[in-house]
Amino acid sequence: MAKVTELVAALAAPIAEQNGCTLWDVEYVREAGQWFLRVYIDKPEGISINDCEAVSRPLSDALDEADPIEGSYVLEVSSAGDIAQEAAAVRDVILCKMGQLRLACDEAETLTPKKYWPFPTYGDLLFGVR
């Protein structure tokens, strides 16, 4: 049996193309006790709210007709640019902070006697198999 995201992608791709967009991704996730079906679209000149609406309305009708999902969910159609922005934030902010944290941990490891260091050292992780 095909996954929900695959079934929805098969419905969404032609609708997106009819509206001058390409389907970027489909997510079906549960957050705060509610299911969300997120459809990400893109086009070279960028996505507007009108593009999202133009895809959302016929997609909602197609989903109602095909009924690939049991139970209730929230349909969201948005720009794939959101994903690109999140990826850029991870690259620019989170990875930088992780590098800073690693440097602080490396220094703490060298300053703390081994018998008091509660975590495996890099050497333990790289060369020790237990």
Rosetta silent file (secondary structure, phi, psi, omega in degrees, C-alpha in Angstrom):
SEQUENCE: MAKVTELVAALAAPIAEQNGCTLWDVEYVREAGQWFLRVYIDKPEGISINDCEAVSRPLSDALDEADPIEGSYVLEVSSAGDIAQEAAAVRDVILCKMGQLRLACDEAETLTPKKYWPFPTYGDLLFGVR
SCORE:     score description
SCORE:     0.000 S_00000001
   1 L     0.000  136.150 -178.220    0.000    0.000    0.000 S_00000001
   2 L   -72.645  150.589  177.539    1.334    3.450   -0.925 S_00000001
   3 L   -71.722  156.401  179.179    2.153    5.977    1.739 S_00000001
   4 H   -55.747  -44.287 -177.759   -0.168    8.932    2.289 S_00000001
   5 H   -63.383  -34.619  178.437    2.480   11.347    1.052 S_00000001
   6 H   -69.719  -41.654  178.194    2.907    9.391   -2.179 S_00000001
   7 H   -62.801  -44.245 -179.808   -0.848    9.311   -2.808 S_00000001
   8 H   -67.354  -39.827  178.488   -1.159   13.038   -2.137 S_00000001
   9 H   -60.134  -39.805  179.021    1.872   13.816   -4.304 S_00000001
  10 H   -64.053  -33.562  176.898    0.236   11.957   -7.205 S_00000001
  11 H   -78.024  -39.673 -171.898   -2.857   14.146   -6.785 S_00000001
  12 H   -77.379  -35.145 -174.684   -0.999   17.400   -6.138 S_00000001
  13 H   -57.209  -50.130  179.903    1.639   17.316   -8.890 S_00000001
  14 H   -66.541  -32.618  178.239   -0.732   17.768  -11.857 S_00000001
  15 H   -66.747  -42.689  177.367   -2.726   20.435  -10.001 S_00000001
  16 H   -61.669  -44.477 -178.619    0.472   22.347   -9.233 S_00000001
  17 H   -63.858  -37.896  178.087    1.589   22.045  -12.864 S_00000001
  18 H   -62.193  -23.842 -179.367   -1.794   23.312  -14.128 S_00000001
  19 L  -103.767   18.264  175.546   -1.155   26.430  -12.054 S_00000001
  20 L    75.616   17.935 -177.991    2.385   26.984  -13.334 S_00000001
  21 L  -117.650  167.692  171.417    4.046   25.518  -10.228 S_00000001
  22 E  -118.449  145.945  176.179    6.045   22.427   -9.420 S_00000001
  23 E   -76.640  128.334 -178.203    5.432   20.143   -6.484 S_00000001
  24 E   -98.876  -47.664 -176.462    8.405   20.327   -4.123 S_00000001
  25 E  -164.806  159.626  173.715    7.440   18.066   -1.214 S_00000001
  26 E  -132.621  130.987  176.382    4.534   16.603    0.758 S_00000001
  27 E  -122.616  142.311  173.097    4.567   16.080    4.529 S_00000001
  28 E  -130.234  103.617 -171.488    1.970   14.353    6.679 S_00000001
  29 E  -131.910  153.970  175.737    2.814   14.993   10.318 S_00000001
  30 E  -105.493  124.762  179.095    1.142   15.018   13.713 S_00000001
  31 E  -135.748  130.598  177.869    1.774   18.110   15.831 S_00000001
  32 L    51.608   40.494  174.854    0.096   19.022   19.114 S_00000001
  33 L    80.206    5.675 -179.126   -2.440   16.238   18.687 S_00000001
  34 E  -128.199  144.506  178.282   -3.539   17.261   15.181 S_00000001
  35 E   -86.572  138.711  177.330   -2.593   15.927   11.750 S_00000001
  36 E  -124.565  131.736  172.999   -1.201   18.332    9.148 S_00000001
  37 E  -108.317  110.105 -176.284   -0.895   17.663    5.434 S_00000001
  38 E  -109.777  125.313  179.397    1.672   20.106    4.083 S_00000001
  39 E  -115.472  122.112 -178.807    2.157   20.531    0.362 S_00000001
  40 E  -106.082  128.717 -179.757    5.144   22.631   -0.749 S_00000001
  41 E  -123.107  162.422 -179.885    5.149   24.188   -4.203 S_00000001
  42 E  -153.092  160.741  169.411    7.628   26.339   -6.092 S_00000001
  43 L  -155.995  157.603 -171.785    8.173   28.210   -9.341 S_00000001
  44 L   -54.714  -38.931 -177.697   11.144   30.184  -10.651 S_00000001
  45 L   -86.584    4.555  178.852    9.690   33.622   -9.924 S_00000001
  46 L    94.829  162.601 -175.599    8.588   32.602   -6.440 S_00000001
  47 L  -103.751  136.543  175.145    5.263   31.669   -4.905 S_00000001
  48 L  -108.052  171.017  176.610    2.536   34.125   -3.928 S_00000001
  49 H   -62.735  -32.070  177.759   -0.467   33.611   -1.677 S_00000001
  50 H   -65.506  -36.994  176.500   -2.565   33.499   -4.856 S_00000001
  51 H   -64.082  -43.576  179.405   -0.507   30.552   -6.117 S_00000001
  52 H   -61.253  -42.321  179.362   -1.055   28.721   -2.835 S_00000001
  53 H   -66.780  -40.859 -179.061   -4.790   29.358   -3.055 S_00000001
  54 H   -63.399  -28.954  177.132   -4.917   28.308   -6.715 S_00000001
  55 H   -88.253  -39.403 -174.314   -3.388   24.941   -5.787 S_00000001
  56 H   -62.257  -46.543 -175.395   -5.107   24.525   -2.424 S_00000001
  57 H   -62.227  -54.310  178.966   -8.724   24.771   -3.599 S_00000001
  58 H   -67.941  -30.199  177.366   -8.627   22.125   -6.372 S_00000001
  59 H   -66.486  -41.341  177.207   -6.313   19.948   -4.295 S_00000001
  60 H   -59.187  -43.285  178.117   -8.781   20.048   -1.407 S_00000001
  61 H   -63.445  -43.094  179.570  -11.554   18.971   -3.801 S_00000001
  62 H   -64.280  -38.808  178.559   -9.363   16.171   -5.212 S_00000001
  63 H   -67.380  -39.296  177.188   -8.510   14.969   -1.699 S_00000001
  64 H   -62.016  -39.922 -178.721  -12.183   14.970   -0.736 S_00000001
  65 H   -72.457  -47.043 -178.014  -12.989   12.876   -3.798 S_00000001
  66 H   -74.985  -32.395  179.239  -10.070   10.424   -3.523 S_00000001
  67 L    50.576   57.022 -178.162  -10.262   10.310    0.300 S_00000001
  68 L   -80.969   -6.964 -174.803   -6.717    8.909    0.837 S_00000001
  69 L  -124.094  125.950  174.665   -6.609    9.953    4.506 S_00000001
  70 L   -80.280  142.692  176.611   -8.787    8.632    7.301 S_00000001
  71 L    83.344 -178.458 -176.778   -9.815   11.147    9.915 S_00000001
  72 L   -91.757  155.302  178.205   -9.419   14.885    9.998 S_00000001
  73 L  -158.542  165.081  176.290   -6.344   16.898    9.069 S_00000001
  74 E  -106.194  124.490  176.966   -5.346   20.448    8.195 S_00000001
  75 E   -90.423  126.966  176.026   -4.283   21.042    4.594 S_00000001
  76 E  -126.612  127.481  173.919   -1.531   23.628    4.158 S_00000001
  77 E  -115.747  123.532 -177.687   -0.130   24.670    0.800 S_00000001
  78 E  -146.005  175.194 -177.579    2.941   26.880    1.005 S_00000001
  79 E   -73.587  140.074  173.914    6.115   27.909   -0.721 S_00000001
  80 L   -66.522  -16.484  176.124    9.067   25.577   -0.856 S_00000001
  81 H   -57.215  -29.073  176.503   11.038   28.723   -0.031 S_00000001
  82 H   -59.944  -41.892  179.378   10.038   28.075    3.570 S_00000001
  83 H   -65.736  -44.028 -179.891   12.066   24.863    3.461 S_00000001
  84 H   -62.240  -38.900  178.452   15.005   26.651    1.851 S_00000001
  85 H   -66.235  -40.560  178.592   14.878   29.326    4.555 S_00000001
  86 H   -64.578  -41.884  179.315   14.825   26.677    7.292 S_00000001
  87 H   -63.762  -40.521  178.094   17.772   24.880    5.706 S_00000001
  88 H   -64.596  -37.966  178.102   19.696   28.151    5.468 S_00000001
  89 H   -64.427  -40.767  177.305   18.951   28.858    9.134 S_00000001
  90 H   -61.802  -47.066 -178.941   20.306   25.443   10.084 S_00000001
  91 H   -63.109  -46.389 -171.586   23.415   26.032    8.012 S_00000001
  92 H   -84.035  -33.562 -173.368   24.037   29.593    9.152 S_00000001
  93 H  -107.520  -58.319 -172.231   22.892   29.581   12.771 S_00000001
  94 H   -66.565  -45.799  179.941   22.519   26.133   14.249 S_00000001
  95 H   -63.239  -36.334  176.849   25.666   24.578   12.782 S_00000001
  96 H   -62.812  -45.960  179.987   27.661   27.616   13.901 S_00000001
  97 H   -65.579  -36.690  177.250   26.306   27.282   17.452 S_00000001
  98 H   -63.849  -39.052  177.380   27.026   23.539   17.427 S_00000001
  99 H   -64.151  -41.535  177.354   30.619   24.293   16.460 S_00000001
 100 H   -64.017  -41.487  178.501   30.934   26.790   19.312 S_00000001
 101 H   -64.797  -39.975  179.094   29.468   24.266   21.751 S_00000001
 102 H   -62.344  -41.532  178.100   31.872   21.599   20.537 S_00000001
 103 H   -61.352  -43.221  178.790   34.835   23.892   21.153 S_00000001
 104 H   -63.961  -41.224  178.497   33.634   24.596   24.705 S_00000001
 105 H   -67.216  -40.210  177.066   33.124   20.864   25.355 S_00000001
 106 H   -58.948  -44.131  179.987   36.548   20.041   23.923 S_00000001
 107 H   -66.189  -43.086  179.157   38.123   22.554   26.266 S_00000001
 108 H   -61.918  -37.081  179.351   36.114   21.297   29.249 S_00000001
 109 H   -64.425  -38.736 -179.393   37.203   17.738   28.462 S_00000001
 110 H   -73.915  -25.924 -178.322   40.878   18.713   28.511 S_00000001
 111 H   -88.016  -18.977 -174.726   40.484   20.618   31.811 S_00000001
 112 L   -98.766  129.401  176.212   38.483   17.957   33.659 S_00000001
 113 L   -57.743  142.798 -175.294   40.213   14.869   35.113 S_00000001
 114 H   -54.585  -36.787 -177.242   39.070   11.707   33.336 S_00000001
 115 H   -68.446  -17.758  178.562   37.604   10.204   36.516 S_00000001
 116 H  -102.963   -7.648 -178.717   35.216   13.199   36.781 S_00000001
 117 L   -81.741  112.574 -171.580   34.334   13.451   33.080 S_00000001
 118 L   -79.885   -4.990 -174.682   30.859   11.817   32.806 S_00000001
 119 L  -114.704  156.700  173.804   30.864   11.441   29.019 S_00000001
 120 L   -63.685  142.560  176.136   32.868    9.314   26.602 S_00000001
 121 L   -79.280  167.321  176.099   35.848   11.206   25.196 S_00000001
 122 H   -59.239  -39.781  177.684   36.338   11.570   21.461 S_00000001
 123 H   -60.182  -42.534  177.359   39.071    8.968   21.724 S_00000001
 124 H   -60.605  -43.322 -177.903   36.658    6.575   23.446 S_00000001
 125 H   -68.937  -37.383 -176.626   34.085    7.166   20.727 S_00000001
 126 H   -81.359  -36.839 -170.182   36.511    6.818   17.848 S_00000001
 127 H  -118.910   -8.841 -178.325   38.698    3.960   19.046 S_00000001
 128 L  -105.325  125.597  176.444   36.869    2.166   21.829 S_00000001
 129 L  -115.837  123.507 -178.037   34.314   -0.487   21.107 S_00000001
 130 L  -115.504    0.000    0.000   32.456   -1.861   24.069 S_00000001
